[in-house]
Amino acid sequence: MSTDGLDSKWTSSAKEVIERFYGSTNGVFRIYPGSPMVTTFDHRESDWYKRSVAFPNTTMYHYGKLGIVNRNNVIIVSRAVG
């Protein structure tokens, strides 16, 4: 699956949302704006991903430390689509 179409959507809403993430079931993970990542990060092991997949087409709200870019508490809004 190509994720090229995300670029135009993400850049056009850059003032509304601070960061955006895309994670697929086969391990593809994208973040906007781009940021250095540790090579051992697997989004499929994250609580926000697991909960979203467990409840497809439901908007999920998560609070806690994201742990990818920084260690600050953040609010994550996620939704599994298919």
C-alpha positions in Angstrom: 0.0 0.0 0.0 1.4 3.4 -1.0 1.2 6.1 1.6 2.1 9.0 -0.8 -1.4 10.4 -0.6 -0.9 11.2 3.1 1.6 13.9 2.3 -0.9 16.4 0.8 -3.5 15.7 3.5 -1.0 16.1 6.3 0.7 19.3 5.0 -2.6 21.0 4.3 -3.7 20.6 8.0 -0.4 21.3 9.6 -1.8 24.2 11.7 -4.6 22.1 13.1 -2.8 19.0 14.3 0.7 18.9 15.8 1.8 15.4 14.7 0.3 12.7 12.6 1.0 9.0 12.5 0.1 6.1 10.2 0.7 2.5 11.0 -0.2 -0.5 8.9 -0.6 -4.1 9.9 2.5 -5.1 7.9 4.8 -2.7 9.9 4.8 0.4 7.7 4.9 3.5 10.0 5.0 7.1 9.0 5.2 10.2 11.2 4.6 13.9 10.2 6.5 16.0 10.6 9.4 13.7 10.1 11.5 12.8 13.1 14.4 10.5 14.0 13.2 7.1 15.1 14.8 4.3 16.9 15.1 1.2 14.7 13.6 -1.1 17.3 10.2 0.8 17.4 7.3 -1.2 16.3 4.0 0.6 16.4 2.1 -2.7 16.5 3.3 -3.1 20.0 1.8 0.2 21.2 -1.3 0.4 23.3 -2.9 2.9 21.0 -2.4 0.7 18.0 -3.7 -2.5 19.7 -6.8 -0.7 21.0 -7.6 0.9 17.7 -7.3 -2.5 15.9 -9.5 -4.1 18.5 -12.3 -1.5 17.8 -12.2 -0.8 14.0 -13.9 2.3 12.7 -14.2 3.7 16.3 -12.3 6.8 17.3 -10.1 6.0 20.3 -8.6 8.5 22.7 -5.4 7.6 24.6 -3.4 9.5 27.2 0.1 8.8 28.2 3.7 8.9 27.1 4.1 8.3 23.4 7.8 7.3 23.8 8.7 7.7 20.1 9.9 11.3 19.9 9.6 12.6 23.4 8.7 11.3 26.9 5.9 13.9 27.5 2.3 12.9 28.2 0.3 13.4 25.1 -3.3 12.8 23.9 -3.5 10.4 21.0 -6.6 10.2 18.8 -6.6 7.0 16.7 -8.9 5.1 14.4 -8.4 1.8 12.6 -9.8 1.9 9.1 -10.0 -0.8 6.5 
